[in-house]
Amino acid sequence: MKVMTWLWTSAAAGCLVASMAQGALPASNPFAKPSSLPFQAPRFDLIKDGDYQPAIEAGIAEQAAEVTRIANNRAAPTFDNTIGAMERSGRLLDRATSAFFGVVQANTNATLDKVQEADAPRLTAHSDSIYLNHKLFTRVQAIYAKRKSLKLTPEQRQLLDIYHANFIHAGAQLNAADQAKLRKLNTQISTLETAFQQKLLAAAKDGALVVDDKTKLAGLDDNVIAAAAKDAAERKLEGKYLLPLQNTTQQPALQDLANRGTREALFNHSWTRAEKGDANDTRATIQQIAWLRAQKAKLLGFPTWADYVLQDQMAKTPQAAKAFMSQLIPPLAEEQKAEVAELQKTIRAGGEDFELKPWDWERYAERVRKAKYDLDQNEVKPYLELNAVLEKGVFYAANQLYGLTFKRRTDIPVYQPDVMVYTVYDKDGSELGLMYFDYFKRDNKSGGAWMSNFVGQSYALKTKPVIYNVANFTKPAAGQPTLITFDDATTMFHEFGHALHGLFASQEYPTLSGANTARDWVEFPSQFNEHWALDPKVLANYAKDYRTGAPMPQALVDKIKKAAKFNQGYALGETVEAALLDMDWHSLPASAPKQDIDAFEKKALDTMGLDTVNVPPRYRSSYFLHIWANGYSAGYYAYLWTQMLEHDAYHWFMDHGGLTRENGERFRDLILSRGHTQDYGAMFRAFYGKDPDIGPMLEEHGLPTGK
């Protein structure tokens, strides 16, 4: 669950960069001018694979010329002719890259992969050419030096501070020789990150488990088996069954598979997906990425990559992030020990005689869940039909809290037939933005779930948000309903929380707009929105049997609520382990040698103080897409940090009446609509009334609070 914010797509993120001069983009290219569709939505009805690269490269050239004019302006530097002009630059590049990176992540092919491979280093070089432009930095520096005497709005002051910090962070103060080294490092890192992403996508596809005997799939739902047969047939594996891999270590089928050999095989396919010693083995790639990042951090004056990354986050330092996570380890270790003992006891009680392994965990945890709470996930699914969850759950909660309404559209072209589009209307009936939903797993789609924008909100640019949510749910066989798990439903609420952050954006400038925020802030609105999936009023509105329309029985609702704190030694533990593994990788100093991936990971896991044998990390180093290609390097802790924030916020809601329009409006006003216009700590305190507190987070997970 992540926000895909492509750092090279907007002035906000700092990738506005230059390359070789290009000819003007032909008017026939769909990106040559703003889209004529509502909200300037991409013309996916006209865009062909061959349109992206010319548009991206023409956009690079166009923005390079714009930046040159800004830097060479003979007029004295002002906020508008420098900072404001930068925010207005790069429109063609933004149109092209916003569409391209959305599609290449969700619906790629060999042509698009080659475009990404070719243009990623060009975009990085373009970014360098802006942030290492001495004339441009001199203008920014001059404005910054007299900022106290300028009549700027609070948003303009914030934007000026961020631009100045971004230039310094990008190496603007380095000498020419060091800037040359930095450019080379940036290109190398960008190229490797693209290679990692492409290798991993191929590795995950090739890592799917093929089963030739249906009896080995005993325990799986008939619809899941039918989908496995369909997936196998699509790969020309007639008469066989294919279980594709999701992005995480654990796989959904492990809960239901009765055959232990099949479970072990599926787990091992997941665990070793990118470690086959073939062309898709990612270990050499990440070894080089980690080393190069450490060299870049040193060049820019930081002890480690983690220090470099966290300076503009809410946590500020890796020490603060680690100290926060250290508070979770003792109660988690205690909980993991108790859970292992309980699962082992369950195995023995069932007449089986083997030692618990990771591939057994989900199956026997489900048995314990059923025994303790009498909760069968397959009993829940008939009440969770995907479209009902979306329209009567996710949308309904947004209506109750914020007054939003939604209308399905079929006149907006999409990049894949399964994608759904809705217009979003504000509480006063005005058009707020446009939403795309792409929920089904495909072989050419990256794993996980995410949100991003095709068009960002900006009053200066006169644009409203066009946002997409993407997930990887299993598509049912033709004619079958799309029944999902409660975890899947929670994912839908989560990603829509990100969407609300973008939809409620109310900023003049794109850099500060919506979800363009720090990693340890951006997951706050999304994780907070998960709570409404179980709110009594919301749940009653969407959780109805797809066959009869009967509401989910209260007894089943109670079981879900009671089970919510179950298995937290595993569920929270695997995330903490992944976050610590990420931080270990990015706490390496530049003086450290290149690491043996397997040895480094083993040492890191062995010294965490958690049961990493029975509870492996949610992502292993070799398939940790978040940190090697998707912008979460030294930032995976953010999911935990923002859990602390969102649990605090939810407790505030419950103390003040819960799901009410008044509370929703306050949250919208103080959090969701503010983008990055304020310091994160100050923003949180304005809503919560004090600094964040880990107590509600521990309480929500059923862990000891120390009180």
Secondary structure, DSSP 8 states (H G I E B T S, - for coil): -EE---TTSSTTTT-----S------TTSTTSS--SSGGG---TTT--HHHHHHHHHHHHHHHHHHHHHHHT--S---IIIIIIHHHH--HHHHHHHHHHHHHHHHS--HHHHHHHHHHHHHHHHHHHHHHT-HHHHHHHHHHHHTGGGS---HHHHHHHHHHHHHHHHTTTTS-HHHHHHHHHHHHHHHHHHHHHHHHHHHHHHHT-EEES-GGGGTTS-HHHHHHHHHHHHHTT-TT-EEE---SSSS-GGGGT---HHHHHHHHHHHHTTT-SSSTT--HHHHHHHHHHHHHHHHHTT-SBHHHHHHTTSSS-SHHHHHHHHHTTHHHHHHHHHHHHHHHHHHHHHTT------HHHHHHHHHHHHHHHH---HHHHGGG-BHHHIIIIIIHHHHHHHH--EEEEESSS--SSTT-EEEEEE-TTS-EEEEEEEEEE--TTS-SS-EEEEEE--BTTTTB--EEEEEEEE----TT---B--HHHHHHHHHHHHHHHHHHT---SSGGGSTT-S-HHHHHHHHHHHGGGGG-HHHHHHH-B-TTT--B--HHHHHHHHHHTTTTHHHHHHHHHHHHHHHHHHTT-BTTS----HHHHHHHHHHTSSS-TTTS--SS-GGG-HHHHTSS-TTTTTHHHHHHHHHHHHHHHHHHTTSS-HHHHHHHIIIIIT-TTSS-HHHHHHHHHSSS--SHHHHHHTT-----
